[in-house]
Amino acid sequence: MDIHRCRFVDYTPHTITSLAFSHKSSLTSHSSSDVRLAVGRSNGDIEIWNPRYNWTHELTLPGSKGRSIEGLCWSYNEEDPTEAPRLFSIGGSTYITEWDLATGKPLINYDCNAGIIWCIDINSKKDRLTVGCDDGSVVIVDISGGRASLEYDVICQRQDARVLSVQWVGNEHIIGGCADGRIRSWSSDGETKGRIMATMKVDKAKAESTLVWSLTVLPNKKQFVSGDSTGSIKVWDLERYTLLQTFKVHDADVLCLVHDVKEEKFFSAGVDRKIHQFDLITTKSSSKWSHTFNRLLHSNDVRSLAIFENKHYNLLVSGGVERAIVVQNIDTFYDGKYKKLLINQQISNTLVVPESKLVILWQDQTVKIWKTLPTGKHLLMSKITLSDDENITNVDFQNNLLVVAKMTSVKFFELVELENKFKVQKIRDENFDALIEGAKIVKFIDDRKVLVVTPDEELYTFDVDTDEGKINLNDEIELLEPKEQQQQQGKNQHLQCINNLVVTPNKQNIILSRFNGSIEVYPIDKKSEAYVLTKLSTFPHLMKCVNNEKIIVLNEENKIFEFFINDKDGQLLTPWSRRNTEFLPRQFTSLQDKPETTMDYQ
């Protein structure tokens, strides 16, 4: 087998701007299957990662141009586990966005009617949000009404400086780090609701005001910690608002702070790339914080830190300008192993078209198409930049047709090859645009028939008539109702959603898989009934049809299954799979990085 590495595909991931775990740390909690990590990127995308099975990138909520994700937080009901977690984000605007993980679209955009939002936090009851704005205001928003319910509560007493960081103190107070070198405390309850109750000053910089970038609250110790643009870490008394300790261990701005669940350690990071650990040293008469360790694991600014602890996990996650997510164990921070989730394409944004010798890359609003020449060189045939602000979700190519999907639209282009470039002609059909608002997945079934999966998980087939410039609805494919839909209401919203879709080589069947492990077969001609092929304990990561009779599935545990698509004398697994699935080499099943694609090899 000849393998050629395409170095010309210029894919660069975006800076990590924010990290947030879906559940609060608890050392008594067993359940970890529902825990997710949300990763905000500078291009507006939010990635949802599952820590299980060596970190799985489950889905991406596509963003849009100029909407960097500057803050993330989750809300969940501890008393009612049937309620799914809710995800909120902020980014370069006056809006708080609540996301629908099932559709991948914003559920609601709530305007705070204040300045541009710089920071966000949620209270311990998980029923109120607070945001800090660049006009000096702190806004409290009530979210107790359930999904898509964000209601104005109060705008706290304004001051003149930008609010760069906010943290709730229980449910009664909010502390905010400001751009004038001050930390302020606002009351959020009772008769003094909204008023500034205290102001603290940090060290002055020589040339400009000190910026208080980060805060973390230790409620049981009745302390909080601040990090600022001078590189100082300060520990404060939460009741008297007095300074207890100062550390000058960073060479530049401290951008993020987090603490462990026992409140015996906290970690800081920032522009100088190092992550520092501080431990609480307790004696009979007193307790003091001590700077214990630091590690240099990033090659650029660290923008965000997140911690999650329970009986199964002790995770410290960091990310920043380097673009890689770094995962390490809190208990062995000083010299333990760490894992870098590098530029791995668990969800691919490339397409290889062997018959046309084309390589296609899509990122943000741009599609690039290269052609490999017989000489072994390559040529950029076309670069298409869409005028809309939304990021592209999926692309497919067949013959000379290119289909590009976004959450708000699906666009078709006809590519005509002229010497060393493609002439791009857009196919405009207003009736089609009115019918389809957007798509998660697009896939050509044949040269002129395309399958579209909408954000609401509806499947349609369309016929493309390039001569007349028409895209006509061919059929709607009714999906099977998941049996456990009622039971799984409280699980993450996206578990019933489609994560893989393939078409058999004879164009007779569509085979799709869901995050709940279900694999379903849908006949395109509808001459027979759709059916559930099987349901795996973990969801399929990759699927590929071997031929019209067999399909290969790789699940999250790196197990390879080969199934008969149609019933073969009551046998579901092929003879190969019955012999090998449970006896795969350990080097393969324990791979640190996920396999990213499948290839035919005859």
C-alpha positions in Angstrom: 0.0 0.0 0.0 1.4 3.4 -1.0 0.6 6.2 1.5 1.2 9.8 0.6 1.3 12.5 3.2 -0.4 15.7 1.9 1.5 18.5 3.6 -0.2 21.1 1.5 -3.5 20.9 3.3 -3.1 24.0 5.4 -5.5 23.2 8.3 -4.8 25.2 11.5 -7.2 24.8 14.5 -8.3 27.9 16.4 -7.2 29.2 19.8 -8.9 27.8 22.8 -10.6 30.6 24.7 -12.7 28.9 27.3 -13.2 25.6 29.0 -16.1 24.3 31.3 -17.2 21.0 32.7 -20.9 20.2 32.7 -21.0 18.9 36.3 -19.7 20.2 39.6 -16.9 18.2 41.2 -18.0 15.9 44.0 -15.8 13.2 45.7 -19.0 11.2 46.7 -20.4 11.1 43.1 -20.0 7.9 41.1 -21.8 8.9 37.9 -19.4 10.1 35.2 -21.1 8.9 32.0 -22.9 12.2 31.6 -19.9 14.5 32.2 -18.9 16.6 29.2 -16.2 19.2 28.6 -17.2 22.3 26.5 -14.3 23.9 24.7 -14.8 27.4 23.2 -12.7 28.4 20.2 -11.8 31.8 18.8 -13.8 31.2 15.6 -17.0 30.8 17.6 -17.1 27.0 17.6 -17.9 25.1 20.8 -16.6 21.5 20.9 -18.2 18.9 23.2 -15.7 16.3 24.6 -16.4 13.2 26.5 -13.6 12.2 29.0 -14.6 8.5 28.7 -12.7 6.1 26.4 -9.5 8.3 26.3 -11.3 11.5 25.3 -13.8 11.6 22.5 -14.8 14.6 20.5 -18.5 14.0 20.2 -19.8 17.1 18.4 -19.1 20.7 17.4 -21.7 23.5 17.8 -20.7 25.7 14.8 -20.1 29.4 15.5 -19.8 32.4 13.2 -17.4 35.0 12.1 -16.3 37.5 14.7 -18.0 35.7 17.6 -15.2 34.2 19.7 -16.4 32.2 22.7 -15.1 34.2 25.6 -16.9 32.4 28.4 -18.8 29.1 29.0 -20.9 27.8 31.8 -23.3 24.9 32.4 -26.4 24.7 34.5 -27.9 21.4 35.7 -30.5 20.4 38.4 -28.8 18.3 41.1 -32.2 17.5 42.6 -33.8 16.4 39.3 -31.4 14.2 37.3 -34.0 13.8 34.5 -33.3 17.4 33.5 -30.6 17.7 30.8 -27.6 20.1 31.4 -27.9 23.5 29.8 -25.0 25.3 28.1 -24.5 29.1 28.0 -21.9 31.1 26.2 -20.8 34.7 25.7 -18.5 36.2 23.1 -17.8 39.8 21.9 -21.4 41.0 22.2 -24.1 42.0 24.7 -25.9 38.6 24.3 -25.9 35.5 26.4 -26.5 32.4 24.2 -28.1 29.2 25.4 -27.4 26.3 23.1 -29.4 23.3 22.0 -27.0 20.3 21.8 -29.5 18.2 19.9 -29.8 20.7 16.9 -26.4 22.3 17.3 -28.1 25.8 17.0 -28.6 28.5 19.6 -31.8 28.0 21.6 -32.1 31.6 22.6 -30.0 34.8 22.4 -30.7 37.0 25.4 -29.7 40.7 25.3 -28.4 42.0 28.6 -29.0 45.6 27.6 -25.6 46.6 29.0 -22.1 46.8 27.5 -20.2 44.1 25.7 -19.9 41.1 28.0 -16.4 40.0 29.1 -17.1 37.3 31.7 -19.8 34.9 33.0 -20.5 32.8 36.1 -23.3 30.8 37.6 -24.4 30.6 41.2 -24.2 27.5 43.4 -28.0 26.9 43.1 -27.6 26.9 39.3 -30.6 29.2 38.9 -28.9 32.6 38.2 -26.2 33.8 35.9 -24.1 36.9 36.3 -22.1 38.7 33.6 -19.5 41.5 33.7 -19.6 44.1 31.0 -17.2 46.7 29.5 -19.4 49.6 30.6 -18.7 48.7 34.3 -22.0 47.0 35.0 -22.7 43.6 36.4 -26.0 42.0 35.3 -27.8 39.2 37.1 -30.1 37.0 34.9 -32.6 34.5 36.2 -32.6 31.1 34.5 -34.8 29.2 37.0 -37.7 29.0 34.4 -36.1 26.0 32.6 -34.8 25.6 29.0 -34.7 28.8 26.9 -35.9 30.9 29.9 -33.6 33.8 30.6 -35.1 36.7 32.5 -33.8 40.0 33.7 -33.2 40.1 37.5 -31.1 43.2 38.3 -28.3 45.4 36.9 -25.9 46.0 39.8 -24.5 49.4 40.8 -22.3 50.6 38.0 -18.7 51.8 38.3 -16.4 53.2 35.6 -14.0 50.3 34.9 -14.5 47.3 32.7 -15.5 44.1 34.6 -13.0 41.4 33.4 -13.9 38.6 35.8 -16.8 37.6 38.0 -17.5 34.9 40.6 -20.5 34.1 42.8 -20.0 33.8 46.5 -22.7 31.3 47.3 -26.0 33.0 46.3 -25.6 36.2 48.3 -22.6 38.1 46.8 -20.7 38.6 43.5 -17.1 39.6 43.4 -15.7 41.2 40.2 -12.2 42.0 39.0 -12.0 45.3 37.2 -9.7 47.1 34.7 -8.8 49.8 37.2 -6.8 47.5 39.6 -9.8 47.0 41.9 -11.9 44.1 43.1 -15.4 44.9 44.0 -18.1 43.0 45.9 -21.8 43.4 45.0 -24.7 42.2 47.0 -27.1 39.9 45.1 -29.8 39.4 47.7 -31.8 41.2 50.4 -32.3 44.9 50.9 -28.9 45.8 49.6 -29.3 43.8 46.3 -27.2 45.3 43.5 -25.1 47.6 45.7 -21.3 47.7 45.9 -20.5 46.4 49.4 -16.7 46.6 49.4 -13.7 47.6 47.2 -10.2 46.1 47.3 -7.0 47.4 45.5 -4.3 45.3 43.9 -0.7 46.4 43.1 -0.3 49.2 40.6 1.6 48.7 37.4 4.1 51.4 36.5 2.7 52.6 33.2 -0.9 51.6 33.2 -3.8 50.4 35.3 -3.6 46.8 36.6 -6.2 44.4 35.1 -7.7 41.8 37.4 -8.1 39.0 34.9 -9.1 36.1 37.1 -10.8 35.1 40.3 -11.7 31.9 42.1 -13.7 31.6 45.3 -13.0 29.1 48.2 -16.3 29.3 50.1 -15.5 26.7 52.8 -12.2 28.4 53.6 -13.9 31.9 53.4 -11.3 33.1 51.0 -10.9 34.1 47.4 -7.9 34.3 45.0 -7.2 36.9 42.4 -4.7 37.0 39.5 -3.8 40.2 37.6 -1.8 41.8 34.8 1.3 42.3 37.0 1.6 38.5 37.4 0.6 38.7 41.1 -1.6 36.0 42.8 -3.4 37.4 45.9 -5.3 35.5 48.5 -8.1 37.5 50.2 -10.4 37.1 53.3 -13.9 36.7 52.0 -15.6 38.1 55.1 -13.4 41.1 56.0 -12.2 41.8 52.4 -8.6 42.0 53.6 -5.4 40.8 51.9 -3.9 37.6 53.4 -1.1 36.6 51.1 0.7 37.6 47.9 2.7 35.5 45.5 4.8 36.9 42.6 5.5 33.7 40.6 4.3 34.7 37.2 6.3 36.7 34.7 3.2 38.2 33.0 -0.6 38.4 33.2 -2.4 35.7 35.2 -5.4 34.8 32.9 -7.0 31.9 34.8 -7.4 30.4 38.2 -9.1 27.2 39.5 -9.2 25.2 42.7 -9.8 21.6 43.7 -13.0 20.3 45.4 -11.4 20.1 48.8 -10.1 23.7 48.6 -6.6 22.5 49.5 -5.0 23.3 46.1 -5.4 26.0 43.5 -3.8 26.4 40.1 -2.9 29.5 38.1 -1.8 30.1 34.5 -1.5 32.9 32.0 0.7 34.6 29.4 4.0 33.1 30.7 2.8 29.6 29.6 3.5 28.0 33.0 0.8 26.4 35.2 1.6 26.9 38.9 0.2 24.9 41.9 -0.4 26.3 45.4 -1.0 24.0 48.4 -2.6 24.8 51.8 -0.1 24.0 54.5 -2.0 23.5 57.8 -0.4 23.5 61.3 -2.0 23.4 64.7 -2.1 27.1 65.0 -2.6 28.4 61.5 -2.9 27.6 57.8 -1.0 29.3 54.9 -0.9 28.9 51.2 2.5 27.8 49.7 3.7 27.8 46.1 4.7 24.2 45.5 5.2 23.3 41.8 5.0 24.6 38.3 5.0 22.9 34.9 5.7 24.2 31.4 3.3 22.2 29.2 2.2 24.8 26.7 4.2 26.6 24.0 2.1 29.8 24.2 -0.4 31.7 26.4 -2.7 29.6 28.6 -6.2 31.1 28.3 -8.4 28.8 30.4 -8.2 26.1 33.1 -11.0 23.7 34.3 -11.1 21.1 37.0 -13.3 18.0 37.5 -13.1 15.5 40.3 -15.2 12.5 41.4 -14.5 8.9 42.3 -13.3 8.1 38.8 -11.6 11.3 37.7 -9.0 13.9 38.9 -8.8 16.1 35.8 -7.0 19.4 35.3 -7.6 20.6 31.8 -5.9 23.6 30.2 -5.9 25.3 26.8 -4.9 28.4 25.0 -3.2 30.0 22.0 -1.2 26.7 21.4 -4.6 25.2 20.3 -4.0 21.8 22.1 -6.1 20.7 25.1 -3.8 19.4 27.8 -5.2 16.9 30.3 -3.4 15.9 33.5 -4.0 14.4 36.9 -4.4 16.8 39.8 -2.7 14.5 42.3 0.4 13.9 40.2 0.6 17.4 38.7 4.3 18.0 39.5 5.7 15.0 37.6 2.8 12.8 36.3 1.9 11.9 32.8 -0.1 14.3 30.8 -2.1 14.0 27.6 -2.1 16.5 24.7 -5.2 16.4 22.6 -3.4 17.7 19.5 -4.8 18.7 16.1 -6.6 15.3 15.8 -9.5 15.1 13.4 -11.9 12.9 15.3 -14.5 14.9 13.4 -13.0 15.4 9.9 -13.1 18.5 7.9 -11.4 17.1 4.8 -12.7 15.1 1.9 -10.6 13.0 -0.6 -12.1 12.3 -4.0 -9.9 9.5 -5.5 -11.6 9.4 -8.9 -11.0 13.1 -9.5 -7.7 13.2 -7.6 -9.1 16.0 -5.4 -8.5 16.9 -1.8 -11.1 19.3 -0.2 -10.7 21.2 3.0 -13.4 23.3 4.7 -12.9 25.6 7.7 -14.9 28.6 8.9 -16.5 30.1 5.8 -13.9 28.8 3.3 -13.6 25.7 1.0 -10.3 24.9 -0.6 -9.9 22.3 -3.4 -6.5 20.9 -4.5 -5.7 18.5 -7.3 -2.8 16.1 -7.2 -1.0 16.0 -10.5 0.6 12.9 -12.2 4.0 14.4 -11.4 3.3 14.1 -7.7 2.9 17.9 -7.3 -0.4 19.6 -6.3 -2.4 22.6 -7.5 -4.9 24.8 -5.7 -7.9 24.6 -8.1 -10.3 26.7 -6.2 -10.9 28.7 -3.0 -14.5 29.5 -2.3 -15.3 31.9 0.5 -19.0 32.2 1.4 -20.5 35.6 2.2 -22.5 34.4 5.2 -20.9 34.7 8.7 -21.8 31.1 9.8 -19.2 28.4 9.9 -19.5 25.5 7.5 -20.8 22.2 9.0 -20.3 19.7 6.1 -19.2 19.4 2.5 -19.6 16.7 -0.2 -18.5 16.4 -3.8 -19.7 14.2 -6.7 -18.7 14.3 -10.4 -18.6 18.1 -10.8 -21.1 19.2 -8.1 -20.1 20.6 -4.7 -22.6 20.9 -1.9 -21.8 23.1 1.2 -23.9 22.9 4.4 -24.3 25.4 7.2 -26.8 25.5 10.0 -28.7 28.2 8.2 -28.3 27.3 4.5 -27.3 24.6 2.0 -25.5 25.8 -1.2 -24.8 24.0 -4.5 -21.9 24.8 -6.9 -21.1 23.4 -10.3 -17.3 23.2 -10.9 -16.1 23.4 -14.5 -12.4 22.6 -15.0 -10.6 25.1 -17.1 -6.8 24.4 -17.5 -5.4 24.8 -14.0 -8.5 26.0 -12.1 -12.2 25.5 -11.5 -14.8 27.9 -12.8 -17.4 28.0 -10.0 -21.0 28.5 -10.8 -23.6 28.7 -8.0 -26.9 26.9 -8.5 -29.6 29.3 -7.2 -33.1 27.9 -6.5 -35.3 30.1 -4.2 -37.8 27.3 -3.7 -35.0 25.0 -2.3 -33.7 27.8 -0.1 -37.2 28.3 1.4 -37.6 24.6 2.0 -34.2 23.8 3.7 -32.9 26.2 6.4 -29.7 24.4 7.0 -28.0 21.0 7.4 -25.7 19.0 9.7 -24.8 16.4 7.1 -25.0 16.4 3.3 -24.1 13.4 1.2 -24.4 12.5 -2.5 -26.2 9.2 -3.2 -25.4 9.4 -6.9 -24.3 12.0 -9.4 -27.5 14.0 -9.2 -29.2 12.9 -5.9 -28.2 14.3 -2.6 -29.2 13.4 1.0 -29.7 16.2 3.5 -29.8 15.8 7.3 -31.4 18.9 8.8 -30.5 20.3 12.3 -33.9 18.9 13.5 -32.7 15.4 12.4 -35.0 15.2 9.3 -33.8 13.3 6.3 -34.6 14.5 2.7 -33.4 13.5 -0.7 -33.2 16.1 -3.5 -32.6 15.8 -7.3 -30.2 18.4 -8.7 -30.9 19.6 -12.2 -27.9 21.6 -13.4 -29.4 22.4 -16.8 -32.4 24.2 -15.4 -30.7 25.3 -12.1 -33.4 23.5 -10.0 -33.1 21.5 -6.8 -36.2 19.4 -6.4 -37.5 17.5 -3.4 -37.4 13.8 -4.1 -38.5 12.2 -0.9 -38.5 12.5 2.9 -37.2 9.5 4.8 -39.1 8.8 8.1 -36.7 8.0 10.9 -37.4 5.3 13.5 -38.5 6.6 16.9 -35.9 5.7 19.6 -37.5 3.3 22.1 -35.7 4.8 25.1 -36.5 8.4 24.3 -38.7 8.8 27.3 -36.3 7.1 29.7 -33.3 9.1 28.5 -34.8 12.6 28.8 -32.4 13.6 31.6 -29.3 12.5 29.7 -27.4 14.9 27.4 -29.6 16.3 24.8 -27.6 15.0 21.8 -27.7 11.3 22.7 -30.5 10.5 20.2 -28.8 12.4 17.4 -27.1 11.1 14.3 -23.3 11.0 14.4 -22.4 8.9 11.3 -24.1 8.2 7.9 -23.0 6.0 5.0 -24.6 4.8 1.8 -24.1 1.3 0.5 -22.2 1.0 -2.8 -25.3 -0.1 -4.7 -27.2 3.1 -3.5 -29.9 0.9 -2.0 -29.5 1.6 1.7 -28.7 4.4 4.0 -27.0 3.3 7.3 -26.8 5.7 10.2 -25.6 5.5 13.8 -26.5 7.6 16.8 -24.7 8.7 20.0 -26.7 6.1 22.0 -25.0 3.3 20.0 -28.0 2.5 17.7 -27.2 1.5 14.1 -30.2 1.8 11.7 -30.8 0.8 8.1 -33.1 2.7 5.8 -33.9 1.4 2.3 -33.8 4.3 -0.2 -36.5 2.9 -2.5 -38.8 2.2 0.6 -39.6 -1.3 -0.8 -38.8 -2.8 2.6 -39.1 -1.5 6.2 -36.4 0.4 8.0 -34.9 -1.5 10.9 -32.4 -1.3 13.8 -29.4 -3.4 12.8 -28.0 -3.5 16.3 -27.3 -1.3 19.4 -23.7 -1.1 20.7 -22.8 -0.3 24.3 -20.7 2.7 23.1 -21.4 4.8 20.1 -19.8 4.0 16.6 -16.9 6.3 15.9 -16.3 5.2 12.3 -18.5 3.3 9.8 -17.7 2.0 6.3 -19.5 -0.3 3.9 -17.2 -3.2 2.8 -19.7 -4.1 0.1 -23.5 -4.2 -0.3 -23.7 -7.0 2.3 -21.3 -6.0 5.1 -20.5 -2.9 7.2 -17.4 -2.3 9.4 -17.9 -0.3 12.6 -15.3 1.0 15.0 -16.7 2.0 18.4 -15.3 4.2 21.1 -13.4 1.4 22.8 -11.5 0.8 19.5 -13.3 -2.5 18.9 -13.9 -3.4 15.3 -17.2 -5.1 14.4 -18.2 -6.4 11.0 -22.0 -6.8 10.6 -24.1 -8.3 7.9 -26.5 -5.6 6.7 -29.2 -8.1 5.9 -30.1 -11.1 8.0 -27.8 -14.0 7.1 -29.5 -17.1 8.7 -30.0 -15.2 11.9 -26.3 -14.2 12.1 -25.5 -10.6 12.7 -21.7 -10.7 13.1 -19.7 -12.0 10.1 -17.3 -15.0 10.6 -14.3 -12.6 10.6 -15.9 -10.5 13.4 -16.9 -13.6 15.5 -13.2 -14.7 15.3 -11.5 -11.4 15.8 -13.6 -8.6 17.5 -12.8 -9.8 21.1 -9.2 -10.7 20.3 -7.8 -7.5 18.6 -4.2 -6.6 19.4 -3.9 -4.7 22.7 -1.6 -2.2 21.0 -4.6 -1.2 18.9 -7.4 -1.2 21.5 -5.3 0.9 23.9 -4.2 3.5 21.3 -3.7 7.0 22.9 -5.2 8.7 19.8 -8.4 7.8 18.1 -8.3 6.3 14.6 -9.6 9.0 12.3 -10.6 7.3 9.1 -10.9 4.0 7.3 -9.4 2.9 4.0 -10.1 0.2 1.5 -7.2 -2.2 0.9 -7.6 -5.0 -1.6 
